[in-house]
């Protein structure tokens, strides 16, 4: 189907985006926002990295839990020795021993290490939640970018068609001596400028689709058509900032992660300090010797108390390092609280601005453009003025402005829910009582 049947060369330029899209595989059917967000849990590299960090923390927890596990060792010794009594020749003194040892109590060393590993695992789980929120947010941004790029292309294509018609008519008027060559050059220049802008919009359509495909972890599968979401959640009432602030401080996953890392560092400090204390172990041993002796037992059991009296500077250095790490995490936690509080305030103000002034201004602009289009259509029918194409482009631009505000509002609500520690795909925001 030709966009400009009278000019085949112009038709080729107008269909540039369609032609360049053929070589790239496209997602089947119309892509919805819900379907796009469902891909957030796919094996994206960022998600795999976060999952690997979580798995490392889980392995560290298993290591900490195993510190008091029973150890069983088998020991075989081949040796010879000269007895103190009974001769000067060397005789065999071989042995085989099976020993089992278990730590009964280490005065907080292992228990604090276990708690530190658990807190760190909790922090990694919170980081994974934060990353999933970011993944969904990125997909939403890229999804809306595609829709805006399509609408911008519609506006620019309408304007290009108008300027082309003006330029084409200008050539006829030049031949009839109604305009000068300078005026025709001005018409052609305007047309060329709008053509460049339209082609840039076509490229933007392709670029935004590639970015969306990457965000969905499907880089070789560009979506062809997107469904404009209804965004009914934009009609939600916004609770007061004072109500939202304590909810955010209690539920924000980034803050939870920072606090858990702080608690983990505290427990590591306690575990390191306990290393200067004693340990109490139980040991059972079964042995067999090639040379029997009265002082040797084939089966024995006992309790062993070990108390390190001197370790040099090793313990103090490790404690100092962990103390510095604790102070660093404490400062980071205080800074994060300030950043999140500021982000919550700005997000609430953005939502208020978009729901009130911005949405109202966009609605008035749409009304103005509708009136302008009706006026242009009436003048066109009366053949008094031919600016119908420009008015249609203005109407498309007004629609773009309205939808852009709704997209920004949806993103602001999604950002708010992420700050509050709520999944982005939930349709209900917290109520005014903060529950």
C-alpha positions as CSV (number, residue, x, y, z in Angstrom):
1,X,0.0,0.0,0.0
2,X,1.5,3.3,-1.1
3,X,1.5,6.3,1.3
4,X,2.0,8.7,-1.6
5,X,0.8,7.0,-4.8
6,X,1.6,10.0,-7.0
7,X,5.3,10.0,-5.9
8,X,6.9,6.5,-5.9
9,X,10.3,7.8,-4.6
10,X,8.6,9.6,-1.7
11,X,6.7,6.4,-0.9
12,X,10.0,4.5,-0.5
13,X,11.2,7.1,2.1
14,X,7.9,7.0,3.9
15,X,8.1,3.2,4.3
16,X,11.8,3.2,5.4
17,X,10.9,2.0,8.9
18,X,8.7,-0.8,7.6
19,X,11.4,-2.0,5.2
20,X,14.2,-2.0,7.7
21,X,12.0,-3.8,10.2
22,X,11.5,-6.8,8.0
23,X,15.0,-8.3,8.6
24,X,14.5,-8.4,12.4
25,X,12.4,-11.1,14.1
26,X,9.3,-9.7,15.8
27,X,7.3,-10.8,18.8
28,X,4.1,-12.6,17.6
29,X,0.9,-10.7,18.2
30,X,0.3,-7.5,20.1
31,X,2.5,-7.0,23.1
32,X,0.7,-5.9,26.3
33,X,2.4,-4.2,29.3
34,X,1.4,-7.2,31.5
35,X,3.2,-9.6,29.1
36,X,6.2,-7.4,29.0
37,X,6.5,-7.1,32.8
38,X,6.1,-10.9,33.0
39,X,9.6,-11.2,31.4
40,X,11.2,-9.4,34.3
41,X,11.9,-12.7,36.0
42,X,13.7,-14.2,33.0
43,X,17.4,-14.9,33.0
44,X,18.6,-11.4,32.4
45,X,22.3,-11.0,33.2
46,X,21.6,-8.5,36.0
47,X,19.2,-10.9,37.6
48,X,21.6,-13.8,37.2
49,X,24.3,-11.8,38.9
50,X,22.0,-11.0,41.9
51,X,21.0,-14.6,42.1
52,X,24.7,-15.6,42.2
53,X,25.3,-13.2,45.0
54,X,22.3,-14.7,46.9
55,X,23.7,-18.2,46.3
56,X,27.1,-17.2,47.6
57,X,25.5,-15.9,50.8
58,X,23.5,-19.1,51.1
59,X,26.7,-21.1,50.8
60,X,28.3,-18.9,53.4
61,X,25.4,-19.7,55.7
62,X,25.9,-23.4,55.2
63,X,29.6,-23.0,56.0
64,X,28.8,-21.1,59.2
65,X,26.3,-23.7,60.2
66,X,28.8,-26.5,59.7
67,X,31.4,-25.0,62.1
68,X,30.2,-27.2,65.0
69,X,29.6,-30.3,62.8
70,X,31.2,-33.5,64.0
71,X,34.5,-34.2,62.2
72,X,35.7,-37.8,61.7
73,X,39.3,-38.5,60.7
74,X,41.2,-41.7,59.8
75,X,44.9,-41.6,60.6
76,X,47.4,-44.2,59.6
77,X,51.1,-44.0,60.7
78,X,54.1,-46.1,59.5
79,X,57.1,-45.5,61.8
80,X,59.8,-47.3,63.7
81,X,61.5,-46.4,67.0
82,X,64.0,-47.6,69.5
83,X,62.3,-48.6,72.8
84,X,63.4,-47.0,76.0
85,X,63.8,-50.4,77.6
86,X,64.5,-53.8,76.1
87,X,67.1,-53.3,73.4
88,X,69.0,-51.0,71.1
89,X,67.4,-52.0,67.8
90,X,64.6,-50.1,66.0
91,X,61.3,-51.8,65.9
92,X,58.1,-51.1,64.1
93,X,55.6,-48.8,65.9
94,X,52.8,-48.5,63.3
95,X,49.3,-47.4,64.2
96,X,45.8,-46.7,62.8
97,X,43.4,-44.4,64.5
98,X,39.8,-43.3,63.9
99,X,38.9,-40.1,65.7
100,X,35.6,-38.2,66.0
101,X,35.5,-34.7,67.4
102,X,32.7,-32.2,67.9
103,X,32.7,-28.8,69.4
104,X,30.4,-28.6,72.4
105,X,30.7,-24.9,73.1
106,X,32.8,-22.1,71.8
107,X,31.3,-19.2,73.8
108,X,29.5,-17.5,70.9
109,X,32.1,-17.8,68.1
110,X,30.1,-20.1,65.8
111,X,26.6,-18.9,66.8
112,X,27.5,-15.3,66.0
113,X,29.0,-16.4,62.7
114,X,25.7,-18.2,61.9
115,X,23.7,-15.1,62.6
116,X,26.0,-13.0,60.5
117,X,25.6,-15.3,57.6
118,X,21.8,-15.3,58.0
119,X,21.7,-11.5,58.0
120,X,23.8,-11.4,54.9
121,X,21.6,-13.9,53.2
122,X,18.5,-11.7,54.1
123,X,20.3,-8.7,52.6
124,X,20.9,-10.5,49.3
125,X,17.3,-11.6,49.2
126,X,16.3,-7.9,49.6
127,X,18.8,-6.9,46.9
128,X,17.1,-9.5,44.6
129,X,13.7,-7.9,45.3
130,X,15.2,-4.4,44.5
131,X,16.6,-5.7,41.3
132,X,13.3,-7.2,40.2
133,X,11.7,-3.8,40.9
134,X,14.3,-2.1,38.8
135,X,13.9,-4.6,36.0
136,X,10.1,-4.0,35.9
137,X,10.7,-0.3,36.0
138,X,13.1,-0.4,33.1
139,X,10.6,-2.5,31.1
140,X,7.8,0.0,31.8
141,X,10.1,2.9,30.7
142,X,11.1,1.1,27.5
143,X,7.5,0.1,26.8
144,X,6.2,3.6,27.1
145,X,9.2,4.9,25.0
146,X,8.0,2.7,22.1
147,X,4.5,4.0,22.3
148,X,5.7,7.6,22.4
149,X,8.0,7.0,19.5
150,X,5.1,5.6,17.5
151,X,3.0,8.6,18.3
152,X,5.8,11.0,17.5
153,X,6.3,9.3,14.2
154,X,2.6,9.8,13.4
155,X,2.9,13.6,14.2
156,X,6.0,14.0,12.1
157,X,4.6,12.0,9.3
158,X,1.5,14.1,9.2
159,X,3.6,17.3,9.2
160,X,5.9,16.0,6.5
161,X,2.9,15.2,4.3
162,X,1.6,18.7,4.7
163,X,4.9,20.3,3.9
164,X,5.3,18.0,0.9
165,X,1.9,19.0,-0.5
166,X,2.8,22.7,0.0
167,X,6.1,22.2,-1.8
168,X,4.4,20.2,-4.6
169,X,1.7,22.9,-5.0
170,X,4.4,25.5,-4.9
171,X,6.0,24.1,-8.0
172,X,2.8,24.5,-9.9
173,X,2.3,28.0,-8.6
174,X,5.9,28.9,-9.6
175,X,5.1,27.8,-13.2
176,X,2.1,30.0,-13.2
177,X,4.1,32.9,-11.8
178,X,2.2,33.1,-8.6
179,X,5.3,32.8,-6.3
180,X,9.0,33.5,-6.7
181,X,11.9,31.0,-6.7
182,X,12.9,32.1,-3.2
183,X,9.5,31.3,-1.9
184,X,9.6,27.9,-3.5
185,X,13.1,27.3,-2.0
186,X,11.6,28.2,1.4
187,X,8.8,25.6,0.9
188,X,11.3,22.9,-0.2
189,X,13.6,23.7,2.8
190,X,10.7,23.3,5.2
191,X,9.7,20.0,3.6
192,X,13.3,18.7,3.7
193,X,13.5,19.6,7.4
194,X,10.3,17.8,8.3
195,X,11.4,14.8,6.2
196,X,14.6,14.5,8.2
197,X,12.7,14.8,11.4
198,X,10.2,12.1,10.3
199,X,13.1,9.8,9.3
200,X,14.6,10.4,12.7
201,X,11.3,9.4,14.3
202,X,11.3,6.2,12.2
203,X,14.8,5.4,13.5
204,X,13.6,6.2,17.0
205,X,10.9,3.6,16.6
206,X,13.5,1.0,15.8
207,X,15.8,2.0,18.6
208,X,13.2,2.0,21.3
209,X,12.0,-1.4,20.2
210,X,15.5,-2.8,20.4
211,X,15.9,-1.3,23.9
212,X,12.6,-2.8,25.0
213,X,13.7,-6.2,23.6
214,X,16.9,-6.0,25.6
215,X,15.1,-5.0,28.7
216,X,12.9,-8.1,28.3
217,X,16.0,-10.2,27.7
218,X,14.9,-11.0,24.1
219,X,17.4,-8.9,22.1
220,X,16.8,-10.7,18.9
221,X,13.0,-10.5,19.1
222,X,11.8,-7.0,18.5
223,X,8.1,-6.3,19.2
224,X,6.2,-5.1,16.2
225,X,3.0,-3.7,17.8
226,X,2.2,-2.7,21.3
227,X,-1.1,-2.3,23.1
228,X,-1.6,1.1,24.8
229,X,-2.4,0.2,28.4
230,X,-5.4,1.7,30.1
231,X,-3.5,2.6,33.3
232,X,-6.5,2.6,35.5
233,X,-4.2,2.8,38.5
234,X,-3.4,6.4,37.7
235,X,-6.8,7.3,39.2
236,X,-5.7,6.2,42.6
237,X,-5.7,8.7,45.4
238,X,-2.3,9.6,46.9
239,X,-2.0,9.2,50.7
240,X,-0.2,12.0,52.6
241,X,3.6,12.0,52.6
242,X,3.6,11.8,56.4
243,X,1.6,8.6,56.2
244,X,3.9,7.1,53.6
245,X,7.2,7.9,55.3
246,X,7.0,5.4,58.2
247,X,5.7,2.7,55.8
248,X,8.7,3.3,53.5
249,X,11.2,3.2,56.4
250,X,9.7,-0.1,57.6
251,X,9.4,-1.9,54.2
252,X,11.9,-0.5,51.7
253,X,14.0,-3.5,50.5
254,X,17.1,-1.4,50.0
255,X,16.9,-0.1,53.5
256,X,16.3,-3.7,54.7
257,X,19.4,-4.9,52.9
258,X,21.5,-2.1,54.4
259,X,20.2,-2.8,57.9
260,X,20.8,-6.6,57.5
261,X,24.4,-6.0,56.3
262,X,24.9,-3.8,59.4
263,X,23.6,-6.5,61.7
264,X,25.8,-9.1,59.9
265,X,28.8,-6.9,60.5
266,X,27.9,-6.5,64.2
267,X,27.6,-10.3,64.6
268,X,30.9,-10.8,62.8
269,X,32.5,-8.4,65.3
270,X,31.1,-10.5,68.2
271,X,32.3,-13.7,66.6
272,X,35.9,-12.3,66.2
273,X,36.0,-11.1,69.8
274,X,35.0,-14.6,70.9
275,X,38.0,-16.1,69.2
276,X,40.2,-15.1,72.2
277,X,37.9,-17.3,74.4
278,X,38.1,-21.0,75.0
279,X,36.5,-23.9,73.1
280,X,35.1,-27.1,74.6
281,X,35.3,-30.2,72.3
282,X,34.3,-33.8,72.8
283,X,36.5,-36.5,71.2
284,X,36.2,-40.2,70.8
285,X,39.1,-42.3,69.4
286,X,39.5,-46.0,68.4
287,X,43.0,-47.1,67.6
288,X,45.1,-50.2,66.9
289,X,48.9,-50.4,67.3
290,X,51.5,-52.8,66.0
291,X,53.4,-52.6,69.3
292,X,51.3,-52.8,72.4
293,X,52.1,-50.7,75.4
294,X,50.5,-50.2,78.8
295,X,49.9,-46.5,78.2
296,X,48.0,-46.9,75.0
297,X,44.2,-47.2,74.8
298,X,42.4,-49.0,71.9
299,X,39.3,-47.0,72.7
300,X,39.1,-43.7,74.5
301,X,36.7,-40.7,75.0
302,X,37.2,-37.3,76.6
303,X,36.5,-33.6,76.7
304,X,39.1,-31.1,75.6
305,X,39.3,-27.5,76.7
306,X,41.4,-25.2,74.5
307,X,42.2,-21.7,75.4
308,X,44.3,-19.5,73.1
309,X,46.6,-17.4,75.3
310,X,48.5,-15.5,72.7
311,X,47.7,-14.9,69.0
312,X,49.9,-12.0,68.2
313,X,48.2,-9.1,66.4
314,X,46.1,-11.3,64.2
315,X,42.8,-11.1,66.2
316,X,43.1,-7.3,66.9
317,X,43.7,-6.5,63.3
318,X,40.7,-8.5,62.1
319,X,38.5,-6.8,64.7
320,X,39.8,-3.4,63.7
321,X,39.0,-4.1,60.1
322,X,35.5,-5.3,60.8
323,X,34.9,-2.3,63.0
324,X,35.8,0.0,60.1
325,X,33.4,-2.0,57.9
326,X,30.7,-1.6,60.5
327,X,31.2,2.2,60.6
328,X,31.1,2.3,56.8
329,X,27.8,0.5,56.7
330,X,26.4,2.7,59.4
331,X,27.2,5.8,57.5
332,X,25.8,4.2,54.3
333,X,22.6,3.4,56.1
334,X,22.1,6.9,57.4
335,X,22.8,8.3,53.9
336,X,20.4,5.9,52.3
337,X,17.6,7.0,54.7
338,X,18.1,10.6,53.6
339,X,18.1,9.6,49.9
340,X,15.0,7.5,50.2
341,X,13.2,10.2,52.2
342,X,14.0,12.7,49.5
343,X,13.0,10.3,46.7
344,X,9.7,9.7,48.4
345,X,9.0,13.4,48.8
346,X,9.9,14.1,45.1
347,X,7.8,11.2,43.9
348,X,4.8,12.3,45.9
349,X,5.2,15.8,44.5
350,X,5.5,14.5,41.0
351,X,2.3,12.5,41.3
352,X,0.4,15.5,42.7
353,X,1.7,17.7,39.9
354,X,0.9,15.2,37.2
355,X,-2.6,14.3,38.5
356,X,-3.6,18.0,38.9
357,X,-1.9,20.8,36.9
358,X,-0.2,18.7,34.1
359,X,-3.2,16.5,33.4
360,X,-5.5,19.6,33.4
361,X,-3.2,21.5,31.0
362,X,-3.1,18.6,28.7
363,X,-6.9,18.2,28.7
364,X,-7.3,21.9,27.8
365,X,-4.7,21.5,25.0
366,X,-6.7,18.6,23.6
367,X,-9.9,20.7,23.7
368,X,-8.1,23.5,21.9
369,X,-6.7,21.2,19.2
370,X,-10.2,19.6,18.7
371,X,-11.7,23.0,18.2
372,X,-8.9,23.9,15.8
373,X,-9.4,20.7,13.8
374,X,-13.2,21.3,13.5
375,X,-12.5,24.9,12.3
376,X,-9.9,23.7,9.8
377,X,-12.3,21.0,8.6
378,X,-15.1,23.5,8.0
379,X,-12.8,25.9,6.2
380,X,-11.5,23.0,4.1
381,X,-15.0,22.0,3.1
382,X,-15.7,25.6,2.2
383,X,-12.4,25.7,0.2
384,X,-11.4,28.9,2.1
385,X,-8.2,27.5,3.6
386,X,-6.2,24.3,3.4
387,X,-4.6,23.8,6.8
388,X,-6.5,20.6,7.6
389,X,-3.3,18.5,7.6
390,X,-1.6,20.8,10.1
391,X,-4.5,20.7,12.4
392,X,-4.6,16.9,12.2
393,X,-0.9,16.8,13.2
394,X,-1.7,19.2,16.1
395,X,-4.4,16.8,17.3
396,X,-2.0,13.9,17.2
397,X,0.5,16.0,19.1
398,X,-2.1,16.8,21.7
399,X,-2.8,13.1,22.1
400,X,0.9,12.4,22.5
401,X,1.2,15.0,25.2
402,X,-1.8,13.5,27.1
403,X,-0.5,10.0,26.9
404,X,3.0,11.1,27.9
405,X,1.6,12.5,31.1
406,X,-0.3,9.3,31.9
407,X,2.9,7.3,31.2
408,X,4.9,9.5,33.6
409,X,2.2,9.2,36.2
410,X,2.2,5.4,35.9
411,X,6.0,5.4,36.3
412,X,5.7,7.6,39.3
413,X,3.2,5.3,41.0
414,X,5.5,2.3,40.2
415,X,8.4,4.2,41.7
416,X,6.4,4.9,44.8
417,X,5.4,1.3,45.2
418,X,9.0,0.3,44.8
419,X,10.0,2.8,47.5
420,X,7.3,1.4,49.8
421,X,8.5,-2.2,49.2
422,X,5.4,-3.3,47.3
423,X,5.5,-5.3,44.0
424,X,5.1,-3.1,41.0
425,X,2.4,-5.3,39.5
426,X,0.0,-4.8,42.4
427,X,-3.0,-2.6,41.6
428,X,-3.8,-1.3,45.1
429,X,-1.6,1.2,46.8
430,X,-1.6,1.4,50.6
431,X,-4.5,3.0,52.2
432,X,-4.5,6.2,54.2
433,X,-4.0,4.4,57.5
434,X,-0.6,3.1,56.3
435,X,-1.5,-0.6,56.6
